Amino acid sequence: MAKAKPYYAPGSLSAAHYDAVTAADARLAGDVDIYAALAPAGGSILELGAGSGRLTCGLALRGFDVTGVDIAPAMLAQAEMRRAALPEDAAARCRLVRGDMTALKLGRTFDLVICPFFTLAHIPAGAAWRNAFASMAWHLAPSGLAAVHLPRREIMAMPGPSRPELPVLDVPVETGRRLRLYVRERSFRDDLGKLEQVLEYEVVDAAGRVVARSPERLTYWMADPAPFAEVAGLTADRSPVPLGGVGDIWVFRRG
Ligand SMILES: C[S@@+](CC[C@H](N)C(=O)[O-])C[C@H]1O[C@@H](n2cnc3c(N)ncnc32)[C@H](O)[C@@H]1O
């Protein structure tokens, strides 16, 4: 499909409707509890790929001091709105920063670094992963933990829906409108661990007229994260924690 925007680009529907899509995604249920349990009460957390602030703000509401970093201005704009709606004390514990997790130097350390909901899978599993793990290690206090949520390779290798004309998601968004999401293309390169998808977002009004449509390209990369972590001086802290049947949260400790 020609002219697919990159995911989370300015003006993309993936950014505008990120919260509607994740709220409907039961496979993420409980992730905030898993991350909260990895940090000491009131401790500091760095989120790499903070997106719309779903977890950054959720963790600040639980009393943590949270810094969320994201590369996409369209996502950070949403996170800023979410932060502005927090109670004053939680908003004061929540900092949002535009930055690239593969080249990040905030000049301080954290008790926990998280890289949730397949954020690491958005970048190629080579030098970019090495640099992202270096960022994690650089920002971790001694004995601090890094938690990285990655998709399962066998799930990424699955074919797309047998009926691509049917939406994989159809939820209400604004008064009378619905968001529909279609998988238009999906292909997996096993040799590269690379999944390429074109997802089409469609907004329809109460009369069923399409008022917005946007095909968007989402690429995921998957590899074993343990060797990358090891190079950065991080060691496996426990077995990966399964989440939602499609991914695992890998937990590493700074030595
Ligand atoms: C699937 S969203 C996850 C958002 C949020 N962590 C959550 O769990 O809802 C992935 C996010 O990673 C961000 N991202 C991708 N590459 C990045 C990079 N190199 N540095 C920082 N953020 C990045 C994207 O802009 C996007 O907001």
The ligand as a MOL file (V3000), in Angstrom:
LIG
                    3D

  0  0  0     0  0            999 V3000
M  V30 BEGIN CTAB
M  V30 COUNTS 27 29 0 0 0
M  V30 BEGIN ATOM
M  V30 1 C 3.9750 1.3440 21.6450 0
M  V30 2 S 4.3760 2.9610 22.1740 0 CHG=1
M  V30 3 C 4.5370 2.6870 23.9290 0
M  V30 4 C 4.0660 3.8750 24.7440 0
M  V30 5 C 3.9750 3.6470 26.2370 0
M  V30 6 N 5.2310 3.1870 26.7950 0
M  V30 7 C 2.8880 2.6460 26.5910 0
M  V30 8 O 3.2330 1.5800 27.0920 0
M  V30 9 O 1.7150 2.9360 26.3560 0 CHG=-1
M  V30 10 C 6.0740 3.1070 21.6550 0
M  V30 11 C 6.6410 4.4900 21.8370 0
M  V30 12 O 8.0530 4.4260 21.6420 0
M  V30 13 C 8.4550 5.6380 21.0420 0
M  V30 14 N 9.7820 5.4540 20.4410 0
M  V30 15 C 10.1090 4.7470 19.3340 0
M  V30 16 N 11.4380 4.8290 19.1040 0
M  V30 17 C 11.9600 5.6070 20.0860 0
M  V30 18 C 13.2700 6.0640 20.3890 0
M  V30 19 N 14.3210 5.7310 19.6200 0
M  V30 20 N 13.4570 6.8310 21.4830 0
M  V30 21 C 12.3960 7.1880 22.2620 0
M  V30 22 N 11.1240 6.8020 22.0030 0
M  V30 23 C 10.9000 6.0090 20.9390 0
M  V30 24 C 7.3440 5.9360 20.0460 0
M  V30 25 O 7.3390 7.2920 19.6530 0
M  V30 26 C 6.1030 5.5240 20.8400 0
M  V30 27 O 5.5440 6.6060 21.5390 0
M  V30 END ATOM
M  V30 BEGIN BOND
M  V30 1 1 1 2
M  V30 2 1 2 3
M  V30 3 1 2 10
M  V30 4 1 3 4
M  V30 5 1 4 5
M  V30 6 1 5 6
M  V30 7 1 5 7
M  V30 8 2 7 8
M  V30 9 1 7 9
M  V30 10 1 10 11
M  V30 11 1 11 12
M  V30 12 1 11 26
M  V30 13 1 12 13
M  V30 14 1 13 14
M  V30 15 1 13 24
M  V30 16 1 14 15
M  V30 17 1 14 23
M  V30 18 2 15 16
M  V30 19 1 16 17
M  V30 20 1 17 18
M  V30 21 2 17 23
M  V30 22 1 18 19
M  V30 23 2 18 20
M  V30 24 1 20 21
M  V30 25 2 21 22
M  V30 26 1 22 23
M  V30 27 1 24 25
M  V30 28 1 24 26
M  V30 29 1 26 27
M  V30 END BOND
M  V30 END CTAB
M  END
